[in-house]
Amino acid sequence: MWYTRGRTMCLDLYGNTTSAARVDDVLAEDARRRKLRRAVRPLRPGVAVVAVVAPADAEAVLDHVDRERHAFWRHNLELEAVLVAPPGTPFEPLLRSAAHRVLARAISGADGVHEAVNSACVTAALEAVLLVDGSIAFPASGTPLLQMYLHLSSAPDRGVVAPVLWGRDGIASDGGVRIAAEASGECVFVPEPIHCAPLWGEAALLQATASRCLMARWRAFVGAGGLDPELTPGPARVALCLGAGRLGLRTHRLNGGPFSSPDAPGLPLPARLSDVPRMARRWCAYLRSSGT
Amino acid sequence: MSHVLFLTQRMVAGYGVDVVIHNVTRELHALGHEVTVAAVDRDGSFDDIRVHAVEPTLGAVRKLASAIGPTVIVAHTPPFFGMLPTLQRGWPCWAWEHGDPLPSLFDADREHRAREASAKRSDCYPRVSGVIAISEFIRRDIGFPAAHVILNGCDHAPDAGPKSAGSLDPLDRPLRVGTLMRLGAGEARYKGAAEFLDLARRSRADRLDAEFHLMGRGSPADAAAFERGGFRVHLNASEAEKWDYLRDLDVFVSCSLWEGFNLPLVEAQAVGTLGMALDTGAHPETTPFALSSIEEMRAFLHAVAHDRALLHAHSCRAYAHVRRRFRWSETARRFAAHVLDRSGHAEPPQA
């Protein structure tokens, strides 16, 4: 597991991946990224909410987007919703939900959720994308998406912003991920501590987040290659943040909620065994060289 | 004190193995060991160590070994790997593996390369005292998990310290991007020549203000494709010119599709230049910037071209990474600990 001994990503750089397979992977990844980059232009100011959502949760997402849209319009910003059906869930109910809403559409994730999310993000052609799971509950009042967008766009070096996620028991369940390189050569993923209840609107710099709710500048999203289809969701989001950071675009945590999550406090779900070498090859030397 | 006999096809500048043998020999001398280097081809580039000429035959190697009485014989290249099982009867023998590029990356001698690698796995490694791999990647790639990993060094590169932020400004000068590799059609596929040309083409299409450079050994004919691609080509440069070139680049790029270590990439970082490479071969061990694709390289070049503070931070990161991790004294110390301290003196060879 990625988090063996609790939290450790072992330095297994190569796993069972052969040299030839890695060459093929480099060429395939190039084709995928070129497709991602070619897909759109020019960008319009605003946010595309890309929600991976089961039919039962779709209306709540659409309701929230509708509620915030007027606030966006007052700032001359667009806000649209794209519902992505996870594999194994029916697609038609999402199509019906989106059909009677303004600026909403649905796409199938049957061929891969990350591919669908990536496609949704680039075709939306808006300056920022919100990646959110249907399990996340939006705040009942306020304009948290607008606050996140304004925070993200207020400085050119901001690439990703993620809200603090709160569990139903009032304990922060996800405040970001810090990655430390140990003397053993292993990279340790630990939850970023939230020492006390952060102030409303308070922001903090993060190394990365695996959050089920994050907003990325389009430039950061595409520059980092979107969500890697070869990785499971948590590592893919961490890799997105690290990739953006390598391009000089930082990740922030913003207490702009309260967003709530059903997850237990602590780390997001463990990754597949096959995530380890891919993450380790691309990030361990980078993280270790930062002196963290 | 031990006496090491190193065997190699060539002690000729520009091949990498020669740099390893040269620097390890100097460090072993400093530890009080004696080293004899025997090479088939020599060009006089390494006149501060003893390099003997040797014919690539078992008889010639056995005669030399009998004359000098080495504690251990270490082969670095073919054809000497194939002789080791026989020489092992008289001396402890080790294979120091720098690896073999993927046969599929060659057109002319693909089958021959595959057979050679297979023969080493079956006939050499299990029948010698031990195998050294120059990276964790090589340990995996040669299919011999018992190999000892002894990393190469980089501190033969002149150390002028990390670059200053000011040297990477101003933004109005083009970004200097380059690589160093052997030219020639035979190795072009494995060295990623087409990929590097493609990166330059895409960067220009992206209106990146950059100069693309190439340094390497080869002929004007070898350089023609790059010159047509708008590259500035520096053919057959001297060692001093090489170090100046590497330091003057802003970004060193390796698009190589296979590398057992990639000394030029490490050398560039050791002189303070940001080095980036594809996630192939041993690159995840030798640079903090092992990128997933040419497209990611393009995005990365674009980012550092427009943010020289980022370029400076990443350059410092690369410099610290290789200077901390790759030292020839450590290479020699590990060799002595793994090989010499265990070998003892061998019996004289059987008649």
Interface residues (C-beta under 8 A of the other chain):
Chain A: L13 Y14 S19 A20 R22 V23 D25 V26 L27 E29 D30 R32 R33 R34 R37 G223 G225 G243 R246 L247 G248 A280 R281 R282 C284 A285 Y286 R288 S289 S290 G291
Chain B: L102 S104 L105 E136 F137 R140 D141 L257 W258 L278 D279 T280 G281 P284 E285 T287 P288 F289 A290 L291 S292 S293 I294 E295 E296 A299 F300 A303 D307 L310 H314 R317 A318 A320 H321
